[in-house]
Structures are given as C-alpha cells and as structure tokens.
Amino acid sequence: MVDVQDKQFETKCVRGGYDPGVGEPVVPPITPSVAYRYETTEQVHELFDLEREGYFYSRIENPTTSVVEKRVAMLDGGVGALMTSSGQAANLFAILNIASNGDHIVAARNLYGGTVNLFTHRLKEYGISTTFIDNSSDYDAVVAAIKPNTKAVFTETLSNPTLSMTDLEVWAKAAHDNDVLFVVDNTFPTPFFCRPIDFGADVVTYSSTKYLDGHALEVSGMIVDSGKFGFENAYRNSGRYSSLVEPDQTYKGVSYTKKFGEAAYIVKARVQLMRDLGATPSPFSAFLLGNGLQTLGLRMERHYSNAQAVAKFLENNPQVEHVNFPALDTDPNNALAKKYLPKGCAGVLSFVVKGGRESAGRVINAFKLVNIEVNVAEIRSCALHPATSTHRQMSDTELKDAGIEPGLIRLSVGLENIDDILEDVKRALEE
C-alpha cells in the first residue's frame, strides 16, 4: 500500500485517492451502478442515519466519483471534496450550503459572467441578496460590505476574463474578523499554481470542466472544504451557520459540527444538498476527470509557458491596446501574482484590440488554428469575445464594472507548438 499524502504534487495527481490492492486494476474502474447491496435492513438504517460509512445510492456518492474527490482534496490541502455536475452547480452548492432566504453574500463584481448572473438574478429569486465590490477592494471596503446576515465572501483567484486578482489574505482576514466564510473560485490557476486554502480560503470551488479535466471531455464541478472554519464559534458570536450547528431533523437531529467536526461543511453539502437537489455527476465523467488530473502538473507548465510567449508578443503589437496577464511586469496585478502565483498564472490571457467590438470580431474570425469555442482552459487553443458570449447576459453597465471592454478577446493558449500558435495570432491581427 502506498500513502501519497506527503508526496509531491505530480505524484498525488497520478496516485491520489486510489491505492489498488493485489490483483486489482491500476486504473480506477468505472462503477456505473445506482445501488449497492447490503445484508440487513439495520445496515441500511445506519446509512440513512449517517451512522455507517458506505455507498447506498449513487446520487449521493459513487466509488468512481470518490477517487477524484479524494484526489482534488489532497491536491488542495482540504479535508474533503464534493464533485458536482457542473462548475455552476459547485458555486451554487457552495453558497446554498450556508445561505438561505433572507441571507446575503459579498462577491467580487469581476467574476465570470455566469456566476454574476447566478448571484444577481437566480439567488435573488430565492431570497439571497448580493453586494458586489471590486476585487481590488481593501480590508475596509470588504468589511463595509458585510452585513449581519452575510454568510459568505466570494471571489476568484484569477477573474474570468480580465485576469485581475484579489489579495486573498486581506479578504480572508476581513471575512474571518466578522465570522464570515471565505469562498474562492480557483478554476484558472488550479492547485498547481495556487492553493487558496494556504492563504485563508475556507472553501474552494472549480469548474473542473476546465484545466482539471483539461481535454474538454466532460462537464463537472468541485467543492473543496478546508475544514478550518470555526462554524460553532461563529454561531456563538453572531448566530450565523445555525444549519451546521443546530439539529437537522431530516437526519434525526444530527448536528454536522458535533458529529463530523472539521468535515461538517462538506458532509452537509453531500448528504443534504446533493440528496435534495441532485446535481450528480456521472461515474463516466468522474473517470474522465480522473484521467485528466493525472497530467495536470505537466499540462499547466506548458500552458503557462505558451501563454507567456503569446502575452509578450501581444504586449509589443501596435494593434493591441493592452494585455491582461498578471505574469507580465507591466500588468497592474503583477505584485499580487508574485505573491500568490509565483510559479505561474495559467494559460489564459485577454487582450484589447484597437477598433473596439468590430475589430475584435474580425480578429477572432481570422483565426485558423485557434478555435472559436464557448470554452476555455483546455489542450486546444481557443478564443471568444466575452461581451457577446459568456457575458452577453450582462448590461453595458455591468460589463463596464467587470472591466470587460468592447474590444476584449479572451484567448486560452493550448498545448500546440508555440511557433504555430504565434503564427496564427500574428496572421489574424495582420488580416
């Protein structure tokens, strides 16, 4: 038996969450079973009362899914993880696990457009309000946005698509000083370039459809629990998080904090939200994600080196107004990148072409090697015009607040040969 908990990142990518015994497959098998056999009704009763560990219905937990959950939790330094059917579901569950009708969250306004729409409209319909602040906000601005009914402060490590950054430690302190959970979407850097838990994040989310999978083969999300937030202390101080501390009558009065300790948050998300809302990933999706995770470290190094070369080329191109890529010395987020992303900042960049929306469309249409895709962070280079696609649902004012200019192009630099990528980008700008 091999314990990889203390091994290096790449070893965890390959071996984490699965240790086959003698005569067992070295590749984690797909378990396409809905149900699992037990010998007595008492055993099933114990499962439903959370008194026994084990699988009993794949909406809640499945052996194939468990492997990738354990692997990602290990990579991020968390106590547990929950795989969901999409990244949107992961962010939704991350909030609904601690907030309900009448509650409030604070969020960066520079988030991915789908997340902004989720927080602005869908959560509002369920009675959860959101105050948006710029992700460059300092300690005082974050504290000023927090209300007595605030249940979470939410941001992205690298915003999509402007690649702006949050000072994670500052936001974490502002949240924790007010007994509020700090949630970070870490989709772009992945745990290879940044582990937000190391900088104070309590919960980390991913659209694992992106770099964690890396091959655009499946749609899924992931929630990672640090296990470090003091829910009972916050409950005593401010009355927050009663749903984790007080008895849950749907499980015969269990208190998640008392029964599951540091894993209270992620257990509640699984046995309550996944049970009732059912955003369940398929075992085949989990299998594909597990295969992608094995090469995460290798892929991220190449994505980053290719993106660096493209960013430097664009920075000196006369047809480009400016480039958003924190690794550039000229980028306003460079100091934060050196603090939180010293090894690199992923393979996504964005740039603004002269001539606005029309020029941006002509450049994208001229790409030949670079795909036009409603996706990002995969092995193939792809580009999109956020203002008319991923952020199309946002008003002009919301676009401006999010820093999305009409001429902004999001470019996800893939794993093709860098000379071929640069040739395509150069030719598209010239045309």
Stockholm file with secondary structure:
# STOCKHOLM 1.0

chainA/1-431         MVDVQDKQFETKCVRGGYDPGVGEPVVPPITPSVAYRYETTEQVHELFDLEREGYFYSRIENPTTSVVEKRVAMLDGGVGALMTSSGQAANLFAILNIASNGDHIVAARNLYGGTVNLFTHRLKEYGISTTFIDNSSDYDAVVAAIKPNTKAVFTETLSNPTLSMTDLEVWAKAAHDNDVLFVVDNTFPTPFFCRPIDFGADVVTYSSTKYLDGHALEVSGMIVDSGKFGFENAYRNSGRYSSLVEPDQTYKGVSYTKKFGEAAYIVKARVQLMRDLGATPSPFSAFLLGNGLQTLGLRMERHYSNAQAVAKFLENNPQVEHVNFPALDTDPNNALAKKYLPKGCAGVLSFVVKGGRESAGRVINAFKLVNIEVNVAEIRSCALHPATSTHRQMSDTELKDAGIEPGLIRLSVGLENIDDILEDVKRALEE
#=GR chainA/1-431 SS CCCCTTSCHHHHHHHTTCCCCTTSCSSCCCCCCSBCCCSCHHHHHHHHTTCSCSCSBTTTCCHHHHHHHHHHHHHHTCSEEEEESSHHHHHHHHHHTTCCTTCEEEEETTSCHHHHHIIIIIHHHTTCEEEEECTTCCHHHHHHHCCTTEEEEEEESBCTTTCCBCCHHHHHHHHHTTTCEEEEECTTTHHHHCCGGGGTCSEEEECTTTTTTCSSCCCCEEEEECSCCCHHHHHHHHCCCHHHHSCBGGGTTBCHHHHHGGGHHHHHIIIIIIHHHCCCCCHHHHHHHHHHHTTHHHHHHHHHHHHHHHHHHHHTCTTEEEEECTTSTTSTTHHHHHHHCTTCCCSEEEEEETTHHHHHHHHHHHCSSSEECSCCSSSSCEEECGGGTTTTTSCHHHHHHTTCCTTEEEEECCSSCHHHHHHHHHHHHHC
#=GC SS_cons         CCCCTTSCHHHHHHHTTCCCCTTSCSSCCCCCCSBCCCSCHHHHHHHHTTCSCSCSBTTTCCHHHHHHHHHHHHHHTCSEEEEESSHHHHHHHHHHTTCCTTCEEEEETTSCHHHHHIIIIIHHHTTCEEEEECTTCCHHHHHHHCCTTEEEEEEESBCTTTCCBCCHHHHHHHHHTTTCEEEEECTTTHHHHCCGGGGTCSEEEECTTTTTTCSSCCCCEEEEECSCCCHHHHHHHHCCCHHHHSCBGGGTTBCHHHHHGGGHHHHHIIIIIIHHHCCCCCHHHHHHHHHHHTTHHHHHHHHHHHHHHHHHHHHTCTTEEEEECTTSTTSTTHHHHHHHCTTCCCSEEEEEETTHHHHHHHHHHHCSSSEECSCCSSSSCEEECGGGTTTTTSCHHHHHHTTCCTTEEEEECCSSCHHHHHHHHHHHHHC
//
